[in-house]
Amino acid sequence: MSTTTNDAAQPKVKGKEYLKGWMPYSIKRYWAYVVVTIVGFGMPWITINGNHIFLLNFDQKKLHLAGVAFDMQELYLMPFILMLLFLGIFALTAIGGRAWCGWFCPQTIFRVIYRDLIETKLLGLRKRISNKQQKPDMSKAENQLKRVAAILIWSVLAFVAAANFLWYFVPPEDFFAYLANPSEHMVLIGFLAGLALFLIADVIFIKEDFCVYICPYSRVQSVLYDKDTVMAIYDPHRGGEIYEGSGPERHKLYSKQKELLAVEPNAECTTCESCVTVCPTHIDIRKGMQLECINCLECVDACTKVMGALGKPSLVKWSSEKETIAQEGKTDYFRAKTIGYFVALTLILIALFAMGSKKENMLLNVNKTTRLYKVLDNGGVENDYIFLFTNTDSKAHTYYFEIVGNDKIKIVRPEEPFKIGAGKKKKSVVVLETHEMLANDARKDVPIPVKIRAYAVDDKENIVVDRDSVFVFPRSDLIKK
């Protein structure tokens, strides 16, 4: 393959001058990790009017979202949250490949902390961050001690990370109170220990194999890609074809630059393999797109340094197949697929906020008892119900209810309003009675629709709910005259 790029017209500037002002993607990625960590650890501690930003509390059976507490009976919001999560990741993948994996995924962040920070920078067990293929020499006693130290340090961090995860299900204020009485909260202790042990095994022993073989995302990503998806791509037009074939049948042609230049004199790849040794998932980006690639862009940084020293742009770029391989023009970010994703995400957000804004500060379930009715000696008819009130507000209220649109049915029990504390529930037996002839059918019982309006006596304007039920009126021949 001959090279027909305009590199010859570009001024050849050596080393530091060429790379002046360049910030490696790794530095940008570290800053992204810092932001993700701050957000991840900070959110469980932020409350608005006593409610958390996000909390799925199985203990109290509540969902906190944006400072509003929803009862479990209001979990119709969860599907919208899950759709936002999955559609958001799909949209991100369609635009930027596995950017989630390389820039935001906790698994990647944990591996960087353990491998790059603890093993390499802190303990010196590994020699260089730029070489992730070379394993430490564990035959040395010194390295064995460093390995033990690294495991111990990460084990402490794993328990912290596990606790942080649980804070989204058990709020921190309850979490630490429960830890003070471990014998009474063994389920929580079990989850904490189990999660921590998984993180220890995952980060230290499974490593990037989790991304390659276990994580289902790597298997579905290729379905979401198209020719405009931005990812780490090697430019064979400039660098030369290092591999022949496609898919798993790709065969390496050249290991040395002189072999490559003998066939492609204009090829710019130096075959230094810096892009290979730096890869955390152990792939050669020059093969083309591979499901193991997590878009961390370490290979882009490595090639930028090597080619920058030669006064040339990197052969590995964060680009699209359309722009780099097919050379069909600029990447189209605003295409039908991505616009469709953003429209769907916008509609889901609107639906989520619209439904969330209709939160009821009182929930009411109305169920009839097994006895359909009771015919009284004086000719009256009673119907029994079980009302389950839930006060979802942040303060106590006094409640009562009324029959709307039917003054022939009266409330017999309870006779007085009742108080329910914040977040508490109350089950009440309710008896409705009528002395009127609501129906005259000698063949069957007649269900009479009734509307029940429950309200907070101390805040009737804002806390009120309507429920539809039925009052079963018996056959006319059962009514005592």
N, C-alpha and C positions, 0 to 999 in steps of 0.2 A: 504494500500500500504506500502510495506517495503522499507526502504532506503538502497541502495546498493552502495552508493558513497564511495569514498576513504577519506572522511572527518576524519575518525578515525585515518588515518595515518598522517594527517596534524598536525603540532605542534599547540597547543592551546595557542595563545598569546592574552592577554587581552588588551582591550581598545586602548589607545593612541599609543602603540607600533605597534599594528596590523594596525592601520590607518595612520601610519607615512608615509608621502610623498603622501598621497592620496589627489587628488584635486576633489571636487564635480563637477558633471556635471553642476550644477547651476552656478558655477563660470565661467566655460568655456562658458556657454550659455550667461552670462552677457557680456563677452568679445566679443562674436559674435554679440550681440546687439549693442555694441559700434562701432564695425567695420561697421555693416549695417547702423547705424545712420550717421556715418562720411561719408560713401560713398553716402548715400541718400541725405544728405544735401550738400555735396561738389561737386557732379557731375554737377549740374546746373551752378556752378560758374566757372568751368574750361573751357577755350576756347583754340582752336588751330587755329591760323591765323584768329581770330575773329569768328570762328565757334565752337559750343558746342560739348561736347562728345556725348550727346544724347538729342535731342530736336525735338518734333513733333509740329511745330509751325503752328497752324491753322490761326493765324492772317496774317502771311506772306506767308502761304501755302508752307512751306519748312520742310524738314526732315534733321536734323543735325545728322550725325553718324560718330563717331571717328574723329571729327574735319573737316568733309567734309559736305558741304551743298548740298542737293539734292532738286530739284524742285518737286512740287506735281506730275508732269508728270513722275517723276522717282520713284514713290512710289512702283514700282515692288519689291523693297527691303523689304517692310513691311511684306509680307508673310513669308519671310525667318526669320525675327526677331521674328515673332509670333511662327513659328515652333521651333525656338531655345528655346523660353521661355517655351512652353508647353512640348516639348520633354525633355528639361532639367529637368523640375519638375517631369515628368513621370519616367525618369531615376533615379532621386534622390529617388523617392518613391519606385521603385523596389529594390533599394539597401538598403536604410535606413528608409523605412516606411515614416511616416509623419514628417520627419526631417525638411522639409520646414516650417511646421506649428509651430513646437516648437522652431525652432532656427532662422528663418529668416522672418517669416510673420509679417507685421506691426501690425496686429490685436493683436497678442500675445505680441509683444513688448509694445504696448500701454497699454495693461492690466497689464503687469508687472510694468510699470512706475506708473500707477494709483494705483493699489492694493498694490504692495509690497513696492514701494518707497514713494508715497505720503501718502496713508492711513496708512501704517504700520510704516515705518521708520521715516518719516517726522512728521506726526501728531499723531501717536500712536493710531489711531482709531481702528485698529486691533492689537491684542496682539502679535501674532507671524506669521511670514511668513510660518512656518511649518504647520500651521493649517488654511487651506483655506475654511474649511467647517463651522467654527464658525462665524456667522454674528455678527457685532457690536451691542451692546445694544443701540438702538436708543431712548429708553425711557429717557435717561439722557440728560439734556440740554447741557452739555459739549460736548457730542458726536454729538449732532445735529449741534452745531457750527463748530465742526471739519469736519462734513460732508459737510456743506456749503463751508468751506474753501477749502476742497479737490475738490469740483466741480468747484469752481472759478479758482483754480490753473490749473486744467486740461483744463478748457475752454480756458485759455490763450494758453496753449500748443496745443490745438486742432486747433486754428487759425494758429499757427505757422506750424503745420503739414499739414494743408490744403493748406497754401501758398506754402510750399515745394513741394507738389504734383503738384500744378499749374505751378510751375517753369519748369516742363518738357514739358509744352505746351505754356507757355508765359515766355520767358526768364526773369531772375531777373531784368535786366537793363530796360526792358519795363514794367515789373510788377509794380515796385515802381513808375515809371513815370505815369502809368495809375492810381494808387491809389491816386496820387496827384491831379487828376481831376476825382473824383468818379462820378460826374454827367454825364460825357461823356463815362463812361465805366461801366454802371450798370450791364451788362451781367457778366463781370468779378467779380464785387462785389457780385452778386447773387450766382455765383458758389463758391466763397470763403466762404460766409456765409452758404450756403447749405451744403458744405463739412464739415465745422467746426461743424455745428449743428448735422450732422449725426455722426461724431466722438464722440461728447459729449453723444448723446443718446446710441450709440453702446457700448462705453467703460464703461459708468456709469450704464446703465440700461439693455442693452441686454447681455453684458458680454460674457462669454464663450458659451452662447446659440447660438451666431453667428457661432461659430465653429461647434457646434453639429447639429443645425437645418437649418441654412441658407446657409453656405458655401457649394457649390456643390462638392468641393474636397473631403469632408468626405464620400460622397456617391460613388465616383468612385475609392477611394483608394484600396478597397478590391479586385477590379478587377486587380489591378496592383501588388498585393502581390503574393508571392509564398513562398515555405517552406524555402528559403534562405534569405528572406527579414529580415533585422535586425530591431528590435523594442524592446520596453520594454516588457520583458516576465518574468512571475513568474515561478519558477522551482518547479513543483508539486512533482517531484521525491525526492527532499530533503525536501521541506516545508510541503508536504502533500496536499491532495485534500481538499480544503476548500469549493468548490462548486461541485454540482452534476448536470449532464445533460449538454446540449450544447445549444448555441444560447440564445434567450430570455427566454427559459424555465429553465435556470440554477437556481438551488435552493441552498441557503446557508445551509451548514450542521453544521458548528461549529463556534461559536462566542467566545469561550474561549479555551485556550490552553489545559486545562485538559480534555475537551470534545474531542479535536483532538487526544491527546495522548492516551486516552482510546481506541481508534480505531487503531491509527497508532503510536505505541510507539516511532518510530524513527523519527517522523516528527519534523522538526526544526522550523517551523513557531511559533512565540510567540503570534500570534493573537493580537499584539499591535495596529494594524491598522494604523501605521504611514504612510504607503504607501497610505492609503485611505484618511486620513485627509489632506495630503499635495497636493492631486490631484486637479488641477484647474478646470477640467471638471467633477469632482465629480463621478469618477468611482472607482471600486475596481479591480485593475490590476490582482488580483488572480482569477478572472473569466475567464481570457484568453483574446484573441484579441477582441477589441471593437472599433467600428468606432469613438467613442468619444475621443479615445486616440490621443493626438497630439505629442507624442514622446518628451515631454519636459524633461523626465527622472528624474523628481522630486521624483518619487517613488523609483527609483534606489538609489538615494542619501539617502532617508529616511531609506531604508532597510539596506544600507551599514553601516550607523551609528549604527543601532540597533544590527545587526549581528556582526559588527566589535567589539563592546563592549564585545561580547561573544567569540571573537577570531575565527569567522567563516566568510566565504565570503557571500556576499549578496544573498538573495533568488530571488531577482528581478534584472535581468541583461539586458543589451543592447545586445541582442543576437538574434538568429534565431530559428524558430520552429524546423528546422532540427537538430540544435545543442543541444537545451535545452529540447524540448518536445519529439521529436522522437528519439533523441540521435543516429543519423545516421552518425555522424562524424562532421568535421569542416564545417563552413559556406563557401559556394562556391560563392565568389564575382564575379569571372570572368566566368559567365555562358552564355549560348546562348542569353538569353534575354538582359542582360546588355551589352554584346558585340555588339548586334544588335543596341541598343540605341546609344552607343558611335560611331559606324560606321555611323549611320544616322546623328548624331550631327556633326561629322567631315565633312561629305559630304555637309551638309547645310552650315557650316562655310566656306568651300572652295568655294561653289557657291556664298555665300554672298560677300566674299572678291573679287572673280573674277568679279562679276557684279558691285560691288562698285568701283573697280579700273578702270572701263570703263566709269566713269562719264563724261558726255559731258559738257563743259563749255559754250555751247550755245545750245539752243533748238529751233527747227524750225518746225512749222506746216504749211503745204501747202494745201490750199483748193481752188478749182475752184469756181468762182462766178456762179450765176444762168444762166448767158448768156454764152452759149457754145462757141461762136465765133462771130466775127464781120468781114464782108467782106468789104474791103476798095475800094474806087473808082479806085485806081491805081492797083487793082488786088491782093493786099496784104491781109493777114488774121491775125487778132489779137485774142489772148486769154487772158482773165483777171483772176487774182488769188488774193487771200488774203494770205499774208505771216504773220505769227505771230512769231516774234523773241523774245527769252527770253535770256537775259544775266545772266547766273548762276554763273559767275565768281565773284571774290571779288573786281574787279576794272572795270572801264568803258572801252569799246572797240568800234572801228569803224568797221562796217560790210558792206559787199557787197556779191554778188553771181554771178555765171556764169553758162552757159549751157555746160554740159560736153558731148562730143562725137557727137555733132550735130551743125555744124557751119551755118546751114541754118536758124536757129531760133535765133533771136536777142532780146536783152533786150531794150525795149523802155522806160519803167518807172519802177523804179526810175533811173534817169540818173547819180546820184552821190552817193557815200557811205554815210552812216548815222551813228550817234553815239548813243549808248545805255548805260546808267549808270549801275553800279553794281546792280544786282538783279532786274533790271527793264525789262519791256516788251515794244514792239513796234509793232503795226499792220501797215502793209504797203500794198497798192494796187500795184500789179505788172502786167505789160502788156508785153507780149511776142508777137513778130511779125515775120512773114515770107513772103517773096516775091517769094519763090520757090514753085514748084508744088510737094508737099510732097506725094501726093497720087492722083490717077486718077480713082475714082470710081463714076459712075453716079447714083448708086442706094442708097448709104448711106454715112453718115459722117464717117470718119476714125480717130480713136484715135491713135496718134503717141506717143510712149513712149519717155519721156525726163528725163534726170537726172540733178537735180539742186544741185549745190555745193555752199553752203554758207560758209563764212569764215570771220575771223577777219582780217582786212587789216593790223593791227599792230602786229598780231601774227598768220600768216597764217599756220605755221608749226604745231602748237599745237591746234588751235581752228578752226576746220573745220568739217562740217557735210554734208552728202549727202542725198538727198530725191528724191524719184521717183514720177513722176506725168505723166500727159498726155497732149498733145497739140492736140485739136480736129480740124481736117482739114475737111472743108465742102465738100459736093458732087461736083463733077467737073462741073456740069451744073450751079452751083451758082457762080463760079469764073468769075469775069468780065475780059474780054479780053481787 
